[in-house]
Amino acid sequence: MAGTAYLIGVGMTRFEKPETREWQYWDMAKEAGRAALADAGIGYDAIEQVPVGYCYQASTAGQRAVYELGLTGVPVYNVNNNCATGSTALMMARQFVASGLNDCVLALGFEQMKRGPLGAGAGGGATGVGGSASPVARHYGVMAAAHGFERTPPTAQIFGNAAREHMDRYGTTAEQLAMVGAKNHRHSAHNPYAQFRDVHTVEEVLAARTVHRPLTKLQCSPTSDGAAAAVVASARFVREHGLADRAVEIVAQAMTTDTEESFASGSCLDVVGAPMTSAAARQVYEAGGLGIEDVDVIELHDCFSINELLTYEALGMCPAGASGKLIADGATTYGGRWVVNPSGGLISKGHPLGATGIAQVAELCWQLRGSAGDRQVPGARVGLAHNIGLGGAAVVTLLRK
């Protein structure tokens, strides 16, 4: 890469329960895109390329969304990488800038979803278990061989089985899993963009309806509508436009996909993506010259409570099997070693697939600027984002102000 890329503007809509607001995906994209441009203090005519992430809309929906921002004729790329779609679009934007190809690029992500659990296709449905219909059939085949296949939502099923394996192997408790949900719901109470803002105790999380044991509804991310956007710029653009006070450095970024390690063990702990996360984290730490000990605030992919615990271990926050103790000790909330998911995370902020990865970075940008309001992490200077999708892709992004 020829140079460093910077975030100079971010924006997002509030994440909403599907079918509760009268809007189309292009309306939400316009709202988030205009907010990011206003945050950067630039017009759409400064944008040179636009990677757009989404999973559920038709081909060239990216163009339909971007046309609400302007008709300048710049290239628009339609990106789909399952739940890691937003961070994939952002990574493309960073590569365009860091390579020297462009000085200013907009990354946009959105999703307009249906109510109910994720099914086949985008999001990792499993109708193709044992066959070729689903792109994640191999992943669910590993699960089915070890645990069978039940009539519960497939994504909750594979992560629920990973949770049970972690409990059997390391002694992790249902209470520790519930602590993740309680923490993230508590954090989201201060986030005006969050889909849910109610606070729940550990006891309430445990008592909620079981989705797939041991996971209850309050430990599972919902389907959501929403959009997020980020403007990525070169050092030259930042300097020439006087944006140093707003700019947040993208120190390093890496994407990994599945290797043999994901499937060889026959364990759901591996097939849901922990090896990918570990590899991406190692690459980012090496490239950025920083380690997890330098990080202050983290936005990670808590699609289910167990995935937050698995990600603690994969990022090097604790040894394998010690993540239950880490959450129980209060190390990942305000007053602890790190603050994880101050936004409320996917569990409480919401999870519109194409927007999630960019929304994570928007939250970190506000945190590192010191402008996160009541959810501000004191003294935050280094942030880490983690976004993962089955099928598979894991993106880790390291930011610094």
C-alpha positions, 0 to 999 in steps of 0.5 A: 500500500502506498499510503495511509487511509483515514476515516473523515466522516461517518453516519448511520440511521437508527437500526429498526425492527423490520417493517416498522418504518415507512422507508425503502433501502434507498431512503436509509442509504440516503440518510446515512450517506448524507450524514457521513458527507456532512460529518466530513464537510464535503459534497458527494462530488468529491467522492471518486468510487463507492463500494456498497454492501447489502445481502437481501436486495437485487443486483445493482441496488447499490446504484439505486441507493447511491443515486439518492446522493448524486448522479456523478457517474462514479463507479459503484460496486455491489458487495455481498459477503454475508454478515461481513458485507459492511466491513468488506465494502469498507476494506475495498474503500481503504484499499482504493485509497491506500493504494494511491488509486483514489483520494476520497471514497465512500463506503456504504452499507444497508439492509431492508430485512423481513421479520423472523430468524435468518433463513436460507441464502444471505445470513447463513441458512441451512436448507442445503445441509447434505447438499449443494443448495446452500453456500454454508452447507459444509459448515452446517454439515460439520454441525449436523455430524456432531449434533444432528439438525433440529427444527430451530433457526439454523444460525442460532443452532450452530452457535448454540451448539458451539456454546454447549461445546465451550461449556463442556470443554471449559466449564463456561456457565449459562450465567456467563453467556447471559452476562454478555447479553446483559452487558450489551443491552445495558450499553445500548441504553445510551445509544440513540441509534440502537434498535433496543434500549431496554436494560435487562438483568442476567436473570432476565436474560436467562429467563427469556424464551430459549431460541436454541439451548443455551441461547435465549432471545436476549442473547441473539441478534435480531433482524434489522433495517438500517444503513451506515456510511463512512468516507475514507480519504488519503493523507493528502486529502485530509491535509488539503481540506483541513480535516486533521481534527476529524480524521481517524487513522485506519492503522491496519486491516485484514480479511481472512477466509476459512482454512482447513482448520475451520473444518478439520476438528469437527467442532462448532467452535471452529466452524463458526469462525474463531480460526479466521478471527485469530488469523486476521487479528494476528495480521493486523497486530503485525501490520499495525505494530500494536497489540490487543494490550494497546486497544481501549475500545472494541466493537465485535461481532456478537451475533450470539453471546457465545460469539463474543466469548469466542472472539475474546479468545481469538483476539488474544484478550484471554487464553482459550477457555477463559472468556467466561471468567473475563466477562464475569470479572467485568473486564469488558465493560466500563471500568474494566480493561476494555470496553466491548460493544459500547454501542450495544453490539449486534445483540442490542444495537441490531444487525442489518447485515450490509450495514453492521461492519460500517456501523461498528467503525462509525461507533469507534470513530465517535469514541476515538474523537471523544464525541460518543456522549453518555457512552463515551469510553474515557481516554479512548485512543485505539479501537478495534472492529471485528466483523464476521460472516459464515461462509466465510469471512472475518475482517479485523480493523485497527483504528487510532486517533 
